[in-house]
Amino acid sequence: MSQSTNHTGRAQLRAWIRERSGRDLTDDTPIFETGILSSLEVVELIVFVESITGQPLDLEAVDPAVLTSIDTIARGFLGD
């Protein structure tokens, strides 16, 4: 994934999370630990990441720590 696409992916993630939570965040803000998203929204987040990457995620291989923040998601799935 190109750097431009990665930047776009980060912006899409940020907008998606803000839309659901109504809260502002930075790329290193812990999204679940701070209550920005609930654990019930993790499936929706995974589906959204799949829509950004255009590829299904192997849920058995996903380390939950990858879903901590926009930074960790970008490193794990957007080639950052």
PyRosetta script that sets phi, psi and omega in degrees:
from pyrosetta import init, pose_from_sequence

init()
pose = pose_from_sequence("MSQSTNHTGRAQLRAWIRERSGRDLTDDTPIFETGILSSLEVVELIVFVESITGQPLDLEAVDPAVLTSIDTIARGFLGD")
pose.set_psi(1, 134.3)
pose.set_omega(1, -177.5)
pose.set_phi(2, -73.4)
pose.set_psi(2, 163.2)
pose.set_omega(2, 179.8)
pose.set_phi(3, -62.6)
pose.set_psi(3, -36.9)
pose.set_omega(3, 178.4)
pose.set_phi(4, -64.2)
pose.set_psi(4, -43.4)
pose.set_omega(4, 178.6)
pose.set_phi(5, -64.9)
pose.set_psi(5, -39.9)
pose.set_omega(5, 178.4)
pose.set_phi(6, -62.0)
pose.set_psi(6, -43.6)
pose.set_omega(6, 178.7)
pose.set_phi(7, -61.5)
pose.set_psi(7, -42.8)
pose.set_omega(7, 177.9)
pose.set_phi(8, -63.3)
pose.set_psi(8, -42.1)
pose.set_omega(8, 178.4)
pose.set_phi(9, -61.2)
pose.set_psi(9, -41.9)
pose.set_omega(9, 176.7)
pose.set_phi(10, -61.5)
pose.set_psi(10, -44.7)
pose.set_omega(10, -179.8)
pose.set_phi(11, -63.5)
pose.set_psi(11, -40.0)
pose.set_omega(11, 177.8)
pose.set_phi(12, -64.2)
pose.set_psi(12, -43.8)
pose.set_omega(12, 177.8)
pose.set_phi(13, -60.3)
pose.set_psi(13, -48.1)
pose.set_omega(13, -179.4)
pose.set_phi(14, -58.2)
pose.set_psi(14, -46.7)
pose.set_omega(14, -179.7)
pose.set_phi(15, -63.9)
pose.set_psi(15, -41.8)
pose.set_omega(15, -179.6)
pose.set_phi(16, -62.1)
pose.set_psi(16, -45.3)
pose.set_omega(16, -179.2)
pose.set_phi(17, -67.1)
pose.set_psi(17, -43.6)
pose.set_omega(17, 178.4)
pose.set_phi(18, -61.4)
pose.set_psi(18, -40.3)
pose.set_omega(18, -180.0)
pose.set_phi(19, -61.3)
pose.set_psi(19, -40.3)
pose.set_omega(19, -178.5)
pose.set_phi(20, -78.3)
pose.set_psi(20, -36.0)
pose.set_omega(20, -172.9)
pose.set_phi(21, -97.2)
pose.set_psi(21, -25.0)
pose.set_omega(21, -174.6)
pose.set_phi(22, 71.6)
pose.set_psi(22, 13.6)
pose.set_omega(22, -177.7)
pose.set_phi(23, -118.0)
pose.set_psi(23, 151.6)
pose.set_omega(23, 176.8)
pose.set_phi(24, -87.1)
pose.set_psi(24, 151.8)
pose.set_omega(24, 178.7)
pose.set_phi(25, -155.5)
pose.set_psi(25, 160.8)
pose.set_omega(25, 172.9)
pose.set_phi(26, -103.8)
pose.set_psi(26, 173.0)
pose.set_omega(26, -177.1)
pose.set_phi(27, -67.3)
pose.set_psi(27, -18.0)
pose.set_omega(27, 179.2)
pose.set_phi(28, -104.5)
pose.set_psi(28, 7.4)
pose.set_omega(28, 177.8)
pose.set_phi(29, -70.7)
pose.set_psi(29, 126.3)
pose.set_omega(29, 175.8)
pose.set_phi(30, -65.8)
pose.set_psi(30, 117.2)
pose.set_omega(30, -172.5)
pose.set_phi(31, -77.8)
pose.set_psi(31, -32.3)
pose.set_omega(31, -179.5)
pose.set_phi(32, -94.8)
pose.set_psi(32, -41.0)
pose.set_omega(32, -178.5)
pose.set_phi(33, -59.9)
pose.set_psi(33, -34.1)
pose.set_omega(33, -179.2)
pose.set_phi(34, -92.0)
pose.set_psi(34, -1.1)
pose.set_omega(34, 178.0)
pose.set_phi(35, 80.9)
pose.set_psi(35, 12.4)
pose.set_omega(35, 178.3)
pose.set_phi(36, -63.5)
pose.set_psi(36, -43.0)
pose.set_omega(36, 171.4)
pose.set_phi(37, -122.5)
pose.set_psi(37, 151.0)
pose.set_omega(37, 177.1)
pose.set_phi(38, -91.8)
pose.set_psi(38, 164.0)
pose.set_omega(38, 178.7)
pose.set_phi(39, -62.8)
pose.set_psi(39, -23.4)
pose.set_omega(39, 178.2)
pose.set_phi(40, -69.9)
pose.set_psi(40, -20.8)
pose.set_omega(40, -178.0)
pose.set_phi(41, -90.1)
pose.set_psi(41, 0.6)
pose.set_omega(41, -178.0)
pose.set_phi(42, -63.2)
pose.set_psi(42, -37.2)
pose.set_omega(42, 179.5)
pose.set_phi(43, -64.9)
pose.set_psi(43, -43.6)
pose.set_omega(43, 177.5)
pose.set_phi(44, -61.7)
pose.set_psi(44, -39.2)
pose.set_omega(44, 178.3)
pose.set_phi(45, -63.3)
pose.set_psi(45, -44.4)
pose.set_omega(45, 179.2)
pose.set_phi(46, -61.9)
pose.set_psi(46, -44.1)
pose.set_omega(46, 178.1)
pose.set_phi(47, -61.8)
pose.set_psi(47, -39.5)
pose.set_omega(47, 178.6)
pose.set_phi(48, -65.9)
pose.set_psi(48, -42.9)
pose.set_omega(48, 177.7)
pose.set_phi(49, -60.9)
pose.set_psi(49, -40.8)
pose.set_omega(49, 177.0)
pose.set_phi(50, -60.6)
pose.set_psi(50, -37.9)
pose.set_omega(50, 179.5)
pose.set_phi(51, -68.6)
pose.set_psi(51, -32.7)
pose.set_omega(51, 177.9)
pose.set_phi(52, -70.9)
pose.set_psi(52, -45.0)
pose.set_omega(52, -175.9)
pose.set_phi(53, -81.3)
pose.set_psi(53, -22.2)
pose.set_omega(53, -177.1)
pose.set_phi(54, 76.0)
pose.set_psi(54, 13.9)
pose.set_omega(54, -178.2)
pose.set_phi(55, -136.2)
pose.set_psi(55, 144.2)
pose.set_omega(55, 175.3)
pose.set_phi(56, -71.0)
pose.set_psi(56, 147.1)
pose.set_omega(56, 176.6)
pose.set_phi(57, -91.9)
pose.set_psi(57, 140.2)
pose.set_omega(57, 174.9)
pose.set_phi(58, -81.5)
pose.set_psi(58, 97.6)
pose.set_omega(58, -173.2)
pose.set_phi(59, -62.6)
pose.set_psi(59, -28.2)
pose.set_omega(59, 178.0)
pose.set_phi(60, -71.3)
pose.set_psi(60, -24.0)
pose.set_omega(60, -177.9)
pose.set_phi(61, -97.2)
pose.set_psi(61, -7.9)
pose.set_omega(61, -177.7)
pose.set_phi(62, -76.2)
pose.set_psi(62, 123.5)
pose.set_omega(62, 174.5)
pose.set_phi(63, -81.3)
pose.set_psi(63, 123.1)
pose.set_omega(63, -179.1)
pose.set_phi(64, -53.4)
pose.set_psi(64, -27.2)
pose.set_omega(64, 179.5)
pose.set_phi(65, -63.9)
pose.set_psi(65, -22.9)
pose.set_omega(65, 178.7)
pose.set_phi(66, -67.0)
pose.set_psi(66, -22.3)
pose.set_omega(66, -177.4)
pose.set_phi(67, -95.7)
pose.set_psi(67, 20.4)
pose.set_omega(67, -175.6)
pose.set_phi(68, -72.4)
pose.set_psi(68, -43.4)
pose.set_omega(68, -175.2)
pose.set_phi(69, -150.6)
pose.set_psi(69, 174.2)
pose.set_omega(69, 175.7)
pose.set_phi(70, -61.5)
pose.set_psi(70, -39.7)
pose.set_omega(70, 177.2)
pose.set_phi(71, -57.4)
pose.set_psi(71, -48.7)
pose.set_omega(71, -177.2)
pose.set_phi(72, -69.6)
pose.set_psi(72, -34.7)
pose.set_omega(72, 176.3)
pose.set_phi(73, -65.5)
pose.set_psi(73, -43.7)
pose.set_omega(73, 179.7)
pose.set_phi(74, -61.9)
pose.set_psi(74, -43.7)
pose.set_omega(74, 178.3)
pose.set_phi(75, -65.3)
pose.set_psi(75, -37.9)
pose.set_omega(75, -175.6)
pose.set_phi(76, -79.4)
pose.set_psi(76, -32.8)
pose.set_omega(76, -172.2)
pose.set_phi(77, -127.2)
pose.set_psi(77, -18.1)
pose.set_omega(77, -176.1)
pose.set_phi(78, -107.9)
pose.set_psi(78, 9.2)
pose.set_omega(78, 176.0)
pose.set_phi(79, 69.9)
pose.set_psi(79, 31.6)
pose.set_omega(79, -179.4)
pose.set_phi(80, -80.1)
pose.dump_pdb("model.pdb")
